[in-house]
């Protein structure tokens, strides 16, 4: 289903793909870690309101976990760019003029 200005519907499977269309391992793990981290953070908030002990350190760890997921998703985007910028120099050797 095409919309105006070349936009298309959101497809959830595209979240895991690189810019070249291949499935990204870091993207897949990043999405899973992000979902698990969000659920853990919600559980920590519930624990905080119930005044459970050790809730604040758990919240700090879930924030670190969500940050790791964000880094994994960011690596997926920047890894494709760094591969495109690599250049190789070819040197042509002319063997016809040997002394």
DSSP file (Angstrom, degrees, kcal/mol; ACC not computed):
  #  RESIDUE AA STRUCTURE BP1 BP2  ACC     N-H-->O    O-->H-N    N-H-->O    O-->H-N    TCO  KAPPA ALPHA  PHI   PSI    X-CA   Y-CA   Z-CA
    1    1 A X              0   0    0      0, 0.0     8,-0.7     0, 0.0     2,-0.3   0.000 360.0 360.0 360.0 113.2    0.0    0.0    0.0
    2    2 A X  B     -A    8   0A   0      6,-0.1     2,-0.2     7,-0.0     6,-0.2  -0.705 360.0-165.4 -94.0 139.3    1.7    3.2   -1.2
    3    3 A X    >   -     0   0    0      4,-2.3     3,-0.7    -2,-0.3     4,-0.2  -0.602  38.2 -67.8-110.6 178.0    1.1    6.6    0.3
    4    4 A X  G >  S+     0   0    0      1,-0.2     3,-1.3    -2,-0.2    -1,-0.2  -0.217 111.9  25.1 -65.0 156.0    2.0   10.0   -1.0
    5    5 A X  G 3  S-     0   0    0      1,-0.2    -1,-0.2    -3,-0.1     3,-0.1   0.735 128.5 -67.7  62.6  28.8    5.6   11.2   -1.3
    6    6 A X  G <  S+     0   0    0     -3,-0.7    -1,-0.2     1,-0.2     2,-0.2   0.610  93.5 142.0  74.4  12.1    7.1    7.7   -1.6
    7    7 A X    <   -     0   0    0     -3,-1.3    -4,-2.3    -4,-0.2     2,-0.3  -0.598  29.6-167.0 -85.1 148.4    6.2    6.7    2.0
    8    8 A X  B     -A    2   0A   0     -2,-0.2    -6,-0.1    -6,-0.2     3,-0.1  -0.816  30.9 -73.9-128.8 171.8    5.1    3.2    2.7
    9    9 A X        -     0   0    0     -8,-0.7     2,-0.4    -2,-0.3    -1,-0.1  -0.199  53.4-100.2 -62.3 154.1    3.6    1.3    5.6
   10   10 A X        -     0   0    0      3,-0.0     2,-0.5     2,-0.0    -1,-0.1  -0.652  36.2-164.3 -75.6 127.4    5.6    0.5    8.7
   11   11 A X    >   -     0   0    0     -2,-0.4     3,-1.6     1,-0.1     4,-0.3  -0.972  14.0-148.4-116.3 121.3    6.8   -3.1    8.6
   12   12 A X  G >  S+     0   0    0     -2,-0.5     3,-1.6     1,-0.3     4,-0.4   0.820  95.1  62.8 -60.9 -32.0    8.0   -4.4   11.9
   13   13 A X  G >  S+     0   0    0      1,-0.3     3,-1.0     2,-0.2    -1,-0.3   0.741  90.9  67.8 -67.0 -20.8   10.5   -6.8   10.3
   14   14 A X  G X  S+     0   0    0     -3,-1.6     3,-1.0     1,-0.2    -1,-0.3   0.665  82.9  74.5 -71.8 -15.0   12.3   -3.8    8.8
   15   15 A X  G <  S+     0   0    0     -3,-1.6    -1,-0.2    -4,-0.3    -2,-0.2   0.834  97.7  47.2 -63.1 -31.3   13.4   -2.8   12.3
   16   16 A X  G <  S+     0   0    0     -3,-1.0     8,-3.9    -4,-0.4    12,-0.3   0.466  96.7  95.4 -90.5  -2.0   15.9   -5.6   12.3
   17   17 A X  B <   -B   23   0B   0     -3,-1.0     6,-0.2     6,-0.3     5,-0.1  -0.630  66.2-133.0 -96.7 148.9   17.3   -4.8    8.8
   18   18 A X    >   -     0   0    0      4,-3.0     3,-1.3    -2,-0.2    59,-0.1  -0.187  42.9 -90.6 -77.6-179.0   20.4   -2.8    7.9
   19   19 A X  T 3  S+     0   0    0     57,-0.3    -1,-0.1     1,-0.3    58,-0.0   0.746 128.6  56.3 -68.3 -21.9   20.3   -0.2    5.1
   20   20 A X  T 3  S-     0   0    0      2,-0.1    -1,-0.3     1,-0.0     3,-0.1   0.420 120.5-106.7 -90.1   2.2   21.3   -2.9    2.6
   21   21 A X  S <  S+     0   0    0     -3,-1.3     2,-0.2     1,-0.3    -2,-0.1   0.354  77.2 129.2  94.3  -5.9   18.3   -5.1    3.6
   22   22 A X        -     0   0    0      1,-0.1    -4,-3.0    -5,-0.1    -1,-0.3  -0.532  68.1-100.2 -82.9 151.0   20.2   -7.8    5.5
   23   23 A X  B     -B   17   0B   0     -6,-0.2     2,-0.5    -2,-0.2    -6,-0.3  -0.527  36.0-141.0 -71.1 131.6   19.1   -8.8    8.9
   24   24 A X     >  -     0   0    0     -8,-3.9     4,-2.1    -2,-0.3     5,-0.1  -0.837  10.1-159.4 -99.4 124.3   21.2   -7.2   11.6
   25   25 A X  H  > S+     0   0    0     -2,-0.5     4,-2.5     2,-0.2     5,-0.2   0.905  96.4  49.2 -66.1 -42.2   22.1   -9.2   14.7
   26   26 A X  H  > S+     0   0    0      1,-0.2     4,-2.2     2,-0.2    -1,-0.2   0.853 110.6  51.5 -68.4 -32.7   22.8   -6.2   16.8
   27   27 A X  H  > S+     0   0    0    -11,-0.2     4,-2.1     2,-0.2    -1,-0.2   0.915 111.1  47.2 -67.4 -42.6   19.5   -4.6   15.7
   28   28 A X  H  X S+     0   0    0     -4,-2.1     4,-2.2   -12,-0.3    -2,-0.2   0.943 116.0  43.3 -63.1 -49.1   17.6   -7.8   16.7
   29   29 A X  H  X S+     0   0    0     -4,-2.5     4,-3.0     1,-0.2     5,-0.2   0.874 112.1  55.6 -66.2 -36.4   19.4   -8.1   20.1
   30   30 A X  H  X S+     0   0    0     -4,-2.2     4,-2.2    -5,-0.2    -1,-0.2   0.902 108.7  46.3 -63.0 -41.4   19.0   -4.3   20.6
   31   31 A X  H  X S+     0   0    0     -4,-2.1     4,-2.3     2,-0.2    -2,-0.2   0.928 114.5  47.4 -66.8 -44.6   15.2   -4.4   20.1
   32   32 A X  H  X S+     0   0    0     -4,-2.2     4,-2.5     1,-0.2     5,-0.2   0.931 113.5  48.0 -62.4 -45.1   14.9   -7.5   22.4
   33   33 A X  H  X S+     0   0    0     -4,-3.0     4,-2.7     1,-0.2    -1,-0.2   0.881 110.8  52.3 -63.4 -37.4   17.1   -5.8   25.1
   34   34 A X  H  X S+     0   0    0     -4,-2.2     4,-2.3    -5,-0.2    -1,-0.2   0.917 110.8  46.4 -64.5 -43.1   15.1   -2.6   24.8
   35   35 A X  H  X S+     0   0    0     -4,-2.3     4,-2.1     2,-0.2    -2,-0.2   0.924 115.2  46.0 -64.8 -44.4   11.8   -4.4   25.3
   36   36 A X  H  X S+     0   0    0     -4,-2.5     4,-2.4     1,-0.2    -2,-0.2   0.905 112.6  51.6 -65.0 -40.8   13.1   -6.4   28.3
   37   37 A X  H  X S+     0   0    0     -4,-2.7     4,-2.3    -5,-0.2    -2,-0.2   0.895 109.2  49.6 -63.5 -40.5   14.7   -3.3   29.8
   38   38 A X  H  X S+     0   0    0     -4,-2.3     4,-2.2     2,-0.2    -1,-0.2   0.907 111.5  48.6 -65.0 -41.6   11.4   -1.4   29.5
   39   39 A X  H  X S+     0   0    0     -4,-2.1     4,-2.1     1,-0.2    -2,-0.2   0.897 112.2  49.3 -64.5 -39.4    9.5   -4.2   31.2
   40   40 A X  H  X S+     0   0    0     -4,-2.4     4,-2.2     2,-0.2    -2,-0.2   0.882 109.8  51.5 -66.8 -37.9   12.1   -4.4   34.0
   41   41 A X  H  X S+     0   0    0     -4,-2.3     4,-2.1     2,-0.2    -2,-0.2   0.901 109.1  50.0 -66.5 -39.6   11.9   -0.6   34.5
   42   42 A X  H  X S+     0   0    0     -4,-2.2     4,-2.1     1,-0.2    -2,-0.2   0.903 110.7  50.3 -63.3 -40.1    8.2   -0.8   34.8
   43   43 A X  H  X S+     0   0    0     -4,-2.1     4,-2.3     1,-0.2    -2,-0.2   0.881 109.1  51.9 -64.3 -37.2    8.6   -3.6   37.3
   44   44 A X  H  X S+     0   0    0     -4,-2.2     4,-2.2     2,-0.2    -2,-0.2   0.876 107.6  51.8 -67.3 -37.0   11.1   -1.5   39.3
   45   45 A X  H  X S+     0   0    0     -4,-2.1     4,-2.2     2,-0.2    -2,-0.2   0.913 110.1  48.8 -64.6 -41.9    8.6    1.5   39.4
   46   46 A X  H  X S+     0   0    0     -4,-2.1     4,-1.6     1,-0.2    -2,-0.2   0.920 111.8  49.6 -62.6 -42.9    5.9   -0.8   40.8
   47   47 A X  H  <>S+     0   0    0     -4,-2.3     5,-2.7     1,-0.2    -2,-0.2   0.859 108.0  54.1 -63.2 -35.5    8.4   -2.1   43.3
   48   48 A X  H ><5S+     0   0    0     -4,-2.2     3,-1.1     1,-0.2    -1,-0.2   0.914 109.0  47.4 -64.8 -42.7    9.3    1.5   44.2
   49   49 A X  H 3<5S+     0   0    0     -4,-2.2    -1,-0.2     1,-0.3    -2,-0.2   0.791 111.1  51.4 -70.5 -25.9    5.7    2.3   44.9
   50   50 A X  T 3<5S-     0   0    0     -4,-1.6    -1,-0.3    -5,-0.2    -2,-0.2   0.425 113.6-123.3 -86.3   1.4    5.3   -0.8   47.0
   51   51 A X  T < 5 +     0   0    0     -3,-1.1     2,-0.2     1,-0.2    -3,-0.2   0.866  47.0 171.4  58.6  42.4    8.4    0.3   48.9
   52   52 A X    > < -     0   0    0     -5,-2.7     3,-0.7    -6,-0.1    -1,-0.2  -0.574  36.0-107.0 -77.6 144.8   10.4   -2.9   48.2
   53   53 A X  T 3  S+     0   0    0     -2,-0.2    -1,-0.1     1,-0.2    -6,-0.0  -0.315  97.5  23.8 -70.7 157.9   14.0   -2.8   49.3
   54   54 A X  T 3> S+     0   0    0      1,-0.1     4,-0.9     3,-0.0    -1,-0.2   0.741  80.8 127.9  62.9  27.2   16.9   -2.6   46.7
   55   55 A X  H <>  +     0   0    0     -3,-0.7     4,-2.2     2,-0.2     5,-0.2   0.885  65.0  55.1 -79.6 -39.2   14.6   -0.9   44.1
   56   56 A X  H  > S+     0   0    0      2,-0.2     4,-2.1     1,-0.2     5,-0.2   0.924 108.2  47.1 -64.5 -46.1   16.8    2.1   43.3
   57   57 A X  H  > S+     0   0    0      1,-0.2     4,-2.0     2,-0.2    -1,-0.2   0.874 111.6  53.2 -62.2 -33.4   19.9    0.0   42.4
   58   58 A X  H  X S+     0   0    0     -4,-0.9     4,-2.1     2,-0.2    -2,-0.2   0.896 107.3  50.8 -65.9 -39.3   17.7   -2.2   40.3
   59   59 A X  H  X S+     0   0    0     -4,-2.2     4,-2.1     2,-0.2    -2,-0.2   0.896 108.6  52.4 -63.0 -40.3   16.4    0.9   38.5
   60   60 A X  H  X S+     0   0    0     -4,-2.1     4,-1.9     1,-0.2    -2,-0.2   0.901 109.7  48.7 -62.9 -40.3   20.0    2.0   37.9
   61   61 A X  H  X S+     0   0    0     -4,-2.0     4,-2.2     1,-0.2    -1,-0.2   0.868 109.6  51.4 -68.4 -36.2   20.8   -1.3   36.3
   62   62 A X  H  X S+     0   0    0     -4,-2.1     4,-2.5     2,-0.2    -1,-0.2   0.866 107.8  52.6 -69.9 -33.6   17.8   -1.3   34.1
   63   63 A X  H  X S+     0   0    0     -4,-2.1     4,-2.1     2,-0.2    -2,-0.2   0.910 110.4  48.2 -64.9 -40.8   18.7    2.2   32.8
   64   64 A X  H  X S+     0   0    0     -4,-1.9     4,-2.0     2,-0.2    -2,-0.2   0.896 111.2  51.5 -62.9 -40.2   22.2    0.8   32.0
   65   65 A X  H  X S+     0   0    0     -4,-2.2     4,-1.7     2,-0.2    -2,-0.2   0.902 110.3  47.4 -64.1 -43.1   20.5   -2.2   30.3
   66   66 A X  H  X S+     0   0    0     -4,-2.5     4,-2.0     1,-0.2    -1,-0.2   0.870 109.7  54.5 -67.1 -36.4   18.4    0.1   28.2
   67   67 A X  H  X S+     0   0    0     -4,-2.1     4,-2.1     2,-0.2    -2,-0.2   0.884 106.0  52.1 -62.7 -39.0   21.4    2.2   27.3
   68   68 A X  H  X S+     0   0    0     -4,-2.0     4,-2.2     1,-0.2    -1,-0.2   0.887 108.1  51.4 -63.9 -39.0   23.2   -0.9   26.1
   69   69 A X  H  X S+     0   0    0     -4,-1.7     4,-2.1     2,-0.2    -1,-0.2   0.892 108.6  51.6 -64.2 -39.0   20.2   -1.7   23.9
   70   70 A X  H  X S+     0   0    0     -4,-2.0     4,-2.1     2,-0.2    -2,-0.2   0.894 108.5  50.9 -64.8 -39.9   20.4    1.9   22.5
   71   71 A X  H  X S+     0   0    0     -4,-2.1     4,-2.6     2,-0.2    -2,-0.2   0.915 108.8  51.5 -63.3 -42.9   24.1    1.4   21.7
   72   72 A X  H  X S+     0   0    0     -4,-2.2     4,-1.4     1,-0.2    -2,-0.2   0.897 111.0  47.5 -62.4 -39.7   23.4   -1.8   19.9
   73   73 A X  H  X S+     0   0    0     -4,-2.1     4,-1.1     1,-0.2    -1,-0.2   0.867 112.6  50.0 -68.8 -34.7   20.8   -0.2   17.8
   74   74 A X  H  X S+     0   0    0     -4,-2.1     4,-2.2     1,-0.2     3,-0.2   0.875 105.1  56.4 -69.7 -37.5   23.1    2.8   17.1
   75   75 A X  H  X S+     0   0    0     -4,-2.6     4,-2.4     1,-0.2     5,-0.2   0.872 102.1  57.7 -61.0 -36.8   26.0    0.4   16.0
   76   76 A X  H  X S+     0   0    0     -4,-1.4     4,-0.8     1,-0.2   -57,-0.3   0.891 109.6  43.8 -61.4 -39.4   23.7   -1.1   13.4
   77   77 A X  H  X S+     0   0    0     -4,-1.1     4,-0.7    -3,-0.2    -2,-0.2   0.897 118.7  41.4 -74.3 -40.2   23.1    2.3   11.8
   78   78 A X  H  X S+     0   0    0     -4,-2.2     4,-1.9     1,-0.2    -2,-0.2   0.735 103.0  67.4 -83.0 -21.8   26.8    3.5   11.9
   79   79 A X  H  X S+     0   0    0     -4,-2.4     4,-1.4    -5,-0.2    -1,-0.2   0.882  99.9  50.6 -65.8 -37.8   28.3    0.1   10.9
   80   80 A X  H  X S+     0   0    0     -4,-0.8     4,-1.3    -5,-0.2    -1,-0.2   0.852 109.3  51.6 -67.6 -34.4   26.8    0.4    7.4
   81   81 A X  H  X S+     0   0    0     -4,-0.7     4,-1.2     1,-0.2    -2,-0.2   0.887 107.1  51.3 -70.6 -38.9   28.2    3.9    6.9
   82   82 A X  H  X S+     0   0    0     -4,-1.9     4,-0.5     1,-0.2    -1,-0.2   0.839 108.1  52.7 -70.5 -30.6   31.7    3.0    7.9
   83   83 A X  H >< S+     0   0    0     -4,-1.4     3,-0.6     1,-0.2    -1,-0.2   0.853 107.4  52.5 -69.8 -33.7   31.8    0.1    5.4
   84   84 A X  H 3< S+     0   0    0     -4,-1.3    -1,-0.2     1,-0.2    -2,-0.2   0.791 105.6  54.8 -71.6 -27.4   30.6    2.4    2.6
   85   85 A X  H 3< S+     0   0    0     -4,-1.2    -1,-0.2     2,-0.1     2,-0.2   0.574  80.7 108.3 -85.3  -8.9   33.4    4.9    3.3
   86   86 A X    <<  -     0   0    0     -3,-0.6     2,-0.4    -4,-0.5    -3,-0.0  -0.476  50.9-169.4 -70.7 137.3   36.3    2.4    3.0
   87   87 A X        -     0   0    0     -2,-0.2     2,-0.4     2,-0.0    -2,-0.1  -0.929  11.7-153.9-126.5 151.2   38.3    2.9   -0.1
   88   88 A X        -     0   0    0     -2,-0.4     2,-0.5     2,-0.0    -2,-0.0  -0.968  10.9-141.5-124.4 143.4   40.9    0.9   -1.7
   89   89 A X        -     0   0    0     -2,-0.4     2,-0.5     2,-0.0    -2,-0.0  -0.901  12.2-155.5-106.5 126.1   43.7    2.1   -4.0
   90   90 A X        -     0   0    0     -2,-0.5     2,-0.5     2,-0.0    -2,-0.0  -0.859   3.9-157.4-102.3 134.1   44.6    0.1   -6.9
   91   91 A X        -     0   0    0     -2,-0.5     2,-0.6     2,-0.0    -2,-0.0  -0.942   5.9-149.9-112.4 126.8   48.1    0.5   -8.4
   92   92 A X        -     0   0    0     -2,-0.5     2,-0.5     2,-0.0    -2,-0.0  -0.846   9.0-155.4 -98.6 126.3   48.7   -0.6  -11.9
   93   93 A X        -     0   0    0     -2,-0.6     2,-0.8     2,-0.0    -2,-0.0  -0.885   5.5-147.5-104.9 127.0   52.2   -1.8  -12.7
   94   94 A X        +     0   0    0     -2,-0.5     3,-0.4     1,-0.1    -2,-0.0  -0.835  17.3 178.5 -95.5 110.4   53.4   -1.5  -16.2
   95   95 A X        +     0   0    0     -2,-0.8     3,-0.3     1,-0.2    -1,-0.1   0.390  61.4  88.2 -91.1   2.9   55.8   -4.4  -17.0
   96   96 A X  S    S+     0   0    0      1,-0.2     2,-0.9     2,-0.0    -1,-0.2   0.791  79.7  60.6 -75.3 -26.5   56.4   -3.4  -20.7
   97   97 A X        +     0   0    0     -3,-0.4     2,-0.5     2,-0.0    -1,-0.2  -0.555  65.6 159.9-103.2  70.1   59.4   -1.1  -19.9
   98   98 A X              0   0    0     -2,-0.9    -3,-0.0    -3,-0.3    -2,-0.0  -0.827 360.0 360.0 -91.8 126.8   61.9   -3.5  -18.3
   99   99 A X              0   0    0     -2,-0.5    -1,-0.1     0, 0.0    -2,-0.0   0.370 360.0 360.0 -42.1 360.0   65.4   -2.0  -18.5
